[in-house]
C-alpha cells in the first residue's frame, strides 16, 4: 500500500518517508465496462424473451455490485476507513431497504413489485353462511344469454354474444355499481343470474365466495384449510369457478376440487386431485379451471400412469376416467369437436393433448417447447384448425387436425409465427384474424398464413374479451380499454380506470355487467349500451 523513499533531512541526514500508492481505478472500470457490454448484449439479443432479459439483467447487476464491493475492500488501495465506510454504507442500505419494503409479487415482465412492510390490507366484507347444510339445494338455475358461467365465458373462448356496447365511455360513462377490497387470488368471476362467484385467500383459509351481482353483498362463502403462497407467484387460488345449473365447481391452488350448492355454498363433495392422481402442483400453483362436460367434471391433474387429465362424475364426485402421462402446466381444459369427434384439449407441460371426451383416451398430441409455463387455452378455428401460443419467446403455431380412414389422428403445422407470444393472455379469433397481446402489445395476425397485420398499443399482460365487434382489454395496470378489432389498423376507442394496481385476473362480462378483480379489490360496472 505504501512506498518507502529516502530524503535528506534539515541536518542533511537521510530520512525514510512513506508514500501511499495511488488508488487503483482500472479494475472497477473494467468491471463496469464489461457489465455494460453484457447488459447491452442481453437487451439486444433477439432470441431471448423480454422476461428472460429482465432476469438476466438483474443477475448482471447483482454480480457487478458484488465485484465492485470486492474491489473496494481488497483491490482499490483506498484508505481502510473509506473502504469500511463504503462497505458498511452498502450493507446498511440493503438492511434498511429490507426492513422497509417487501416484495409483493412481480409484474408480467418479472419485475419485482415493492410494498411498505407495515401496509395493512383493507377491511373486507365478512363471509357469511360458512357452514350451510348440504341438504338445501336450489331449484334448477336456467342459464340466460347474459351469463358468464365459467373461465373465458360460455364457450371458453373469451367471446360473448351480448348487447351492443357503446363506443364512447366519455360520452356515456360506465356506471360503478360497487367496489370493495377482496381476498388475494388470481381467480376470475363466474356469473350466473345474480350470483358472481370467485375464489379468495383469507388468512390460512382458501375461500369460494358468492357476491350479489348488482350490490356486491356477500351471499355465502365456503372455506378450506389451504394456503398457497410464494414471493414470485403471489398468494391464493388461481382458477375461476364453473357454474352449471344449481352447482358450483372450483379448484384451489393446492388441488382441492369442490362441488358446492349454488344457493348456500354447502359442500356436496370434494376431492384432492393432487393426492388422488399422484401429482404435485407446479411452481405457480394449480391454475386450471374445472370444465363440466357431458355430466363430468374434467380437470388437469398432471399425474402419471394415465392420470394427466381426469374426469369425475359431476353429481357424485366418483372417478370416471383418466388419460395421458404428461405433467400439468397452467392451462384449462377446452371442449372441441374436431374431425367430427368430441374431444377435450389440454395444454400440458410438454405438449398439447386431445382426449376422447367419453373415455379419456389420448387421440393426438403435439409437442411444444418445455421449460416455461403454458397458460393460454388453445383456440379452435374453422376447418378443424387449432391455434397454440405461449410466451417466453416461443410464439404461435396453427395446426391442422385430421383423422385418417384407419382411425389414426394427425396434427400438422400450417404456419409458425414469433409475432404473437401470449404469456398468459388468452387470444381471440374474429373474421379470419387473430387478436392477442404479444408480450403486452396488441397484435393482429392473419389466420391464413400467420402474417402480422399490425402491432401497436402496450397494455401489459392483461386479458381480453371479444364482445360482438368490439374487443375489451383489461390491461395489467387496471384500466379497461375498448378496441375495434379490424385488420386494417389498430383502433382504440375509449378507456376508463376500473381497478388500481397489477391486474392479471380475467374479467367477466355478463350482458352489460362487467365484473373485474385483482388480488386486492373487486368491482362491478354497468357498461353503457349503444343507442339505436
HELIX and SHEET records of a PDB file:
HELIX    1   1 UNK A   26  UNK A   44  1                                  19    
HELIX    2   2 UNK A   50  UNK A   70  1                                  21    
HELIX    3   3 UNK A   71  UNK A   75  3                                   5    
HELIX    4   4 UNK A   80  UNK A  100  1                                  21    
HELIX    5   5 UNK A  273  UNK A  276  1                                   4    
SHEET    1   A 2 UNK A   2  UNK A   8  0                                        
SHEET    2   A 2 UNK A  14  UNK A  20 -1                                        
SHEET    1   B 2 UNK A 101  UNK A 106  0                                        
SHEET    2   B 2 UNK A 112  UNK A 116 -1                                        
SHEET    1   C 5 UNK A 159  UNK A 160  0                                        
SHEET    2   C 5 UNK A 463  UNK A 467  1                                        
SHEET    3   C 5 UNK A 470  UNK A 474 -1                                        
SHEET    4   C 5 UNK A 479  UNK A 485 -1                                        
SHEET    5   C 5 UNK A 490  UNK A 497 -1                                        
SHEET    1   D 4 UNK A 175  UNK A 181  0                                        
SHEET    2   D 4 UNK A 521  UNK A 526 -1                                        
SHEET    3   D 4 UNK A 513  UNK A 517 -1                                        
SHEET    4   D 4 UNK A 508  UNK A 510 -1                                        
SHEET    1   E 4 UNK A 190  UNK A 192  0                                        
SHEET    2   E 4 UNK A 195  UNK A 202 -1                                        
SHEET    3   E 4 UNK A 205  UNK A 212 -1                                        
SHEET    4   E 4 UNK A 218  UNK A 225 -1                                        
SHEET    1   F 2 UNK A 229  UNK A 230  0                                        
SHEET    2   F 2 UNK A 234  UNK A 235 -1                                        
SHEET    1   G 4 UNK A 242  UNK A 244  0                                        
SHEET    2   G 4 UNK A 247  UNK A 251 -1                                        
SHEET    3   G 4 UNK A 256  UNK A 261 -1                                        
SHEET    4   G 4 UNK A 267  UNK A 272 -1                                        
SHEET    1   H 4 UNK A 291  UNK A 293  0                                        
SHEET    2   H 4 UNK A 296  UNK A 300 -1                                        
SHEET    3   H 4 UNK A 309  UNK A 313 -1                                        
SHEET    4   H 4 UNK A 319  UNK A 323 -1                                        
SHEET    1   I 4 UNK A 334  UNK A 338  0                                        
SHEET    2   I 4 UNK A 341  UNK A 347 -1                                        
SHEET    3   I 4 UNK A 351  UNK A 356 -1                                        
SHEET    4   I 4 UNK A 362  UNK A 367 -1                                        
SHEET    1   J 4 UNK A 379  UNK A 381  0                                        
SHEET    2   J 4 UNK A 385  UNK A 390 -1                                        
SHEET    3   J 4 UNK A 395  UNK A 403 -1                                        
SHEET    4   J 4 UNK A 409  UNK A 417 -1                                        
SHEET    1   K 4 UNK A 428  UNK A 430  0                                        
SHEET    2   K 4 UNK A 433  UNK A 438 -1                                        
SHEET    3   K 4 UNK A 441  UNK A 446 -1                                        
SHEET    4   K 4 UNK A 452  UNK A 458 -1                                        
END                                                                             
